Amino acid sequence: MNRPEEGNDQEEGQEVEMHNRNETGGSNEGQEQQPADLELKNSEKVDTEVEEEEEPQPAPFRILPLIVASQFAGTSLWFAGNAVLPDLVEDWEDKVNISEAARSYLTSMVQLGFILGTLISALTNLADRFRPTQVFLWCSLMGAALNAVIPFWKSLVGLILLRLGTGICLAGIYPVGMKVAADWFPPGGLGKALGFLVGALAVGSALPFLLNQLPQSWQALLWQTSGLAALGGLAVGCLVPEGPYRKPGTKMDPTVVWTLFDNAKFRGAAFGYFGHMWELYAFWTWCPVVWKAYITSQGSSWDESAITFGVLAIGGLGCVLGGLVSVKHGSALVAFWSLLTSGLLCLLSPALYLAPPLVMLLAYLLWGLTVVADSPQFSSLVASTAPAANKGTALTIVNCLGFAITIGSIQLLGVPLSEQYLFLLLAPGPIFGLWSMRLHVFGVAETESMGETTTLESAPTKADVIAAADPGSSVEKTYESKEESNNKLAEDLA
């Protein structure tokens, strides 16, 4: 009789033990599920943060007009000295001896100053470490002051130093103005914004020549452009706050200048810009020379100065149109087709020289429209492919190298060669730029550049983002293999 009771006790003990085990196991399962729950919460948190970063508030309507107007005002300093140089030399001829060689130095001092200023700014990461609106403000005020004191420093050395200093200050106006715009507009709308900005640069640079037509002294013209530049700087410094896309740099790092070019897409955009710059300023500089020779050969009464003004001025329209088109089709395609068109006109220039004047004029107007239309789009690509914390440095160093290249091409066209064939020497620039842009336009899966092979990488997956936020996460990452990625691109191209 006792054995069944003992069996019952044992069965009850086993039931209690199993119950305890189930409770323990359930608690263990709950503990095992906690990391997964944390990962899910982390992923939801990261997704929310990414969405918040990718969708900042759109720029207020006033921002772009303020930046464009200020860029127009600030860049009026660029050719102010050139516009008044003939009157200045005539006025100072009794006190200062300015030879023809010295005049050529004066015309290039601003360009050299700009190159020097952009190099210093890039190496010190100036536009990334400090608020770009404040850099724009102080450079505009200093440039305006240097321009305004020219009438009071009647010395050739002083004049050269003042123009050199003005060029250095412009390095804090033109590329920094683009940095301010890049802080406010996303990649999809940046091309449009920069189209207006570079258009403002073209018109602002020509403004002193328009003011020079007014019945006034050359001193008044310098003070007018200085006043405009100062007002433009104050407008950006006081009325334009920091943009939502700005990520300030924390310290000075000169090596950023070199590491930027490790990125294949950045390198492609920068090299495309360099090819564009080989053509642009040499074309603008030598356009009146070619047209003067052409008019003489045709026995025409046309005025080469008026034609040159039209060819240059239409470039502002090209920048704006290119910016509008880039909103739908992207900056890469606008830059590519603009550079292709101007490059073809380089190759066709000897034949155009033999064409009737009207055909020659229409071709050059098209050339003037497209030769600069790609400039803001290249800047947009440079800003979009650079790290967010180094956008200012990226824009500045690319501008620095691009303007340095212009000196070589301008000097090259001084060789003893008939004007009919002169612009053939510019064709290598667009050809090199087009080749550099193939990664952006055609989506080439693999390209060799600078002695290394660069492969397009797949976009980061959600698991990559989670893992970056939580290194201890056990979420499995999925990557496309190189072969699968290349096959996918080949199918898309087909």
Phi, psi and omega in degrees: 000334182282332184297316177300323179296319178297322178296321179295320179297320180295318180297319178296322178296320179295320179297317179298317181296315179297322177298318178296318179298318179299319179296318179294315179299320179298321179293324178294318178298321178297323179291323179291333182278344183298314178301321179296319178297320179296320180297318179297317178295320179297319181296318178296321179295316180296318179300319180296318179295318180297317179297321179295323180288326185277346184233064176287169180295139178296155182293136174302154186301328186288339190297307184297313177302323179295315180294317181296313180297321180290323176296317177301314182292316183292320182283355174295342177290339190301307184250016180298315179295322179295322183294326184261359187303314179301316179291323179296314180298318179295322182287329184262002189300333179280340185247328184230129178268109181246104181284173178297321178297320180295326178296320179295325176295319181297321181291334182262354183296320180296318180297316178295320177297321179297317179297315179297316181295317179293326178294314179297316181297320181291316182292332179262000180055040189302312186285349178261327182279334181239160179299121184297330178295325179285324175298315178300315181300306186289326176292323177295317180293318180292319177297319178297320180294315180297322179291325185286335184270001179305315181298340184263354182243083185276076181208139179296315179297317178298319180296318179297316180294322179294320179290324176297316178297324177297320178296320177298318179294325178297336176295340176262005180249301186293298180292328179290326174299321176293324177296320177300316178295319180297333178284343184254337187239139179288167181306324181293333180249358183290324180300320178296314181297315180290334174300316177292322182294313180290327173300321177295323176299315181297314181289320179296321179295329180275347184304316181303326179290329175288316179297333181290345178279347179282149179285084181208168181282160179291331176296319180297323179296317179297319181289327177296313180294325176296317178298319178298314181298318180296318178296320178297318178296318179295324180297314180289316184294329185254336187247349180249109179282180178293138180280159183290344181265005182280132172233099186294144173285153186264332184209164178284129181216091181300336182293344178303325181303323181273320184292336177304323185280001173287338179280120185298319181290321175297316180299319179297317179294318181294315180293325174299319178295321180297318177298321177297318182290332175302325183272316196303297189287331175293321177297314178298318185291318186264358179302313179295329179294314180295318182291326177296317178294321181294315180299320178297317181292331180271350183065032183268161179258012180294157180255121184293331180292317179295319179295316180297319177300317179296319181295320180285319185293326181292344176297327176299319176296321178299321179297316181293314180298316178300321178295320179293319180293327183295336179299323182267319189254353178091153182293326185297315181292320179298314179297318183296310183289327176295315180293323178296317180296312181293326177295319177296323178292328173302313182290330181272354186303322177297322178289322178297328180298337180264357183277164176299156184304320182295319178295317178300317181295314180297320179296320181287329174294319175296320178298314179296328179291319187266337186294336181244351182296333181278345185301308179294331180288324174295319178296323177297317179294320178299313181294324184285332183263353177273153174302143185303325182282353183235020182299316181298315178297319180298311179298321183290314182290325178294320175297318180301308181293322180297316180288331174296323179296326182298328180297318180296315182290323178297317179291325181299322182288358175276002180293154179288089181219143180302142180300336179298326185252005189299315186283355172298332181291346179272345185301324179303331179298303177300323179298314178296319180295319179296318178297321180292333184275000186298330179295322181283321189273315187259356179061041181300130185288329183216133181219140178263129181206137177056036173078013179223166178254130181243131181245137176295132179260150177291156179295148179298136180276173177299322179298324178297317181296318180296315181296325179294324180282328181228089183303336181274003183293145179262011180296133183280134178269144180237126180236144171282138177289164180300319182293318179295320179297315180295320179296320179297317179294321179297320178295320179297316180294324179293000000 
